[in-house]
Amino acid sequence: MNLSRREFAQVLAAAGVAGMSLARHESAAAQAAEGALYELPPLGRGAGQVSLLHLTDCHAQLLPLYFREPSVNLGVGPMKGQLPHLVGEHLLRATGIPPGTAMAHAVTYLDFERAAKRYGRVGGFAHLATLVKRLRADRPGALLLDGGDTWQGSAVSLWTNAQDMVDAAKLLGVDVMTGHWEFTYGMARVKQVVEKDFAGRIAFVAQNVKTADFGDPVFEPYVLREVNGVKLAIVGQAFPYTPIANPRYFVADWEFGIQEPNLQKVVDEARAKGAQLVVLLSHNGMDVDLKLAGRVRGIDVILGGHTHDGMPVAVPVANPGGKTLVTNAGSNGKFLGVMDLVVKSGRIAEHRWRLLPVFSDVLAPDPEMAALIQRSRAPYEAKLKERLAVTDGLLYRRGNFNGSWDQLICDALVETQDAQLAFSPGFRWGTTLLPGDAITRELMMDQLAITYPYATVTPMTGATIKAVLEDVADNLFNPDPYYQQGGDMVRVGRLQYTLAPNEKMGARISDMRLDGKPVEAGKSYKVAGWAPVAEAARQAGGKPVWDVVEAWLKSCPGSRVAPRKIDTPTLVGVDGNPGLA
């Protein structure tokens, strides 16, 4: 039985009226809804037809989860009001997605708690594997491309040195990948995986990673593949600011950067070798990709990552060589992007981009992948499932400023270490918990699992605190995307301040206060934090942040965590910005 889009919307509406997820419907209705949602015939068949399946920023999440999209994603300068800087209703209107539908829930924060209960969890590699196999069955030669941030983000991945994700990627059938957080396992581990585990299976590409001594390529800059008579090049672009956003000592012998001139040379070389289609598999972040697309000739498609933007549409960008389609496929295994192309006479004649949400209650798990996941988790199962507390409020992390998970971490740092305020990194990864959910060790570790987890307490003057906030704000709100180094605004605990995103460096932060009292430039304050990037912090060691947060959770009265009062800055000059709920 096949349903039209309108009929499928009616099925979803019925689910909404009943307050149930699709999985709770009778079997026939669920199967019909599944057929409509994931029935996506290829765009053409035979010669000239190319399909690219895109996964990015899954952050080591192998099981189904909840993940709330941002209510704040501010665009400044030329990016104000442009994709990806639209949230909520603004995003729905711009992309033509009807409110109240499953897709609206997937790409926005709107009515999140109620919609999450209605539609169920998303992601999970076993469910993703089912979808990949289904799409590939209709698309001979389809390539599965992984944009990176795959090996980091869970306790099991941390404890197995990413082996669980390496094995899952091979079984999923990834063809090509690039990286970012992968590098925080260190150069030796990355090379070991690329040269041994991935050998002959997965190509790891990055045109912008060179040796620090002689500038030699560390990885293949690109790979050539032929699909249905079309020769295509897949060029890799690893996260350009890895040595800044993460500790330099993990990649001490390697240099990164956008390296735009070298990218142009690589694209030209691939074209000279007969590539009719050039795809950039990028971990730049979408703003950087949009600027890059307007400056580099010869790239047909940019499949982007890093900023976790679930983009329902591909953005066309004009450049001296023609046009480049720019997309981004979200995070946490929540989406699979499908770019179907028809290539004629060396050019894209037709294209279609679909962002498919992976609804775990709708897609049956692939047995082989489910078994692999179970084996990788088995040695740690009891430790993962230990219940630390219960949350009475929604816990999420995603957006330009504090989420409630960030606030919880900051509160724990302050209260357990006798600090006056706390800083927590502007990380975008981390799963969401609904009110009443148990906070297990696994779900806590989803927020904290990194290879440099040290908790710190540092004396800082008020002037230094302002300088830190100004520096991070410029990384986020500089109107030139090439000066944006990734991440969101540093999360704060106990600190109130005013932020003017449209001002220049040094003039964005004002009126800093602690407990209502102005922060004094020359006075020293005790600041708690974690995830230090300096080499000295590694040498000093220190308690891992998960020990601090776990102790705080266990100390909560009745083992219940009250809803967090979020320390959000007062924003100036952003009225009417469609990146703000």
Secondary structure, DSSP 8 states (H G I E B T S, - for coil): ----HHHHHHHHHHHHHHT--GGGS-HHHHHHHHHHHH----SS-STTEEEEEEE---TT--S-BB----SB----GGGTT-TTS--HHHHHHHHT--TTSHHHHHH--TTHHHHHHHH--B--HHHHHHHHHHHHHHSTT-EEEE-S--S-SSHHHHHTTTHHHHHHHHHHT--EE--SGGGGG-HHHHHHIIIIISTTT-EEB-TT-EETTT--BSSBSEEEEEETTEEEEEEEE--TTHHHHS-GGGGTTEE----HHHHHHHHHHHHHTT-SEEEEEE-S-HHHHHHHHTTSTT--EEEE-SS--B-SS-EEEEETTEEEEEEEB-STT-EEEEEEEEEETTEEEEEEEEEEE-BTTTS---HHHHHHHHHHHGGGHHHHH-EEEEESS-B---SSS--HHHHHHHHHHHHHHT-SEEEE-------BB-TT-EEEHHHHHTTT--S--BEEEEEEEHHHHHHHHHHHHHHHH-SSGGG--SS---EEESEEEEE-TTS-TTSSEEEEEETTEE--TTSEEEEEEE---SHHHHHH---BHHHHHHHHHHHSGGGEE--------EE-S-TT-TTB-
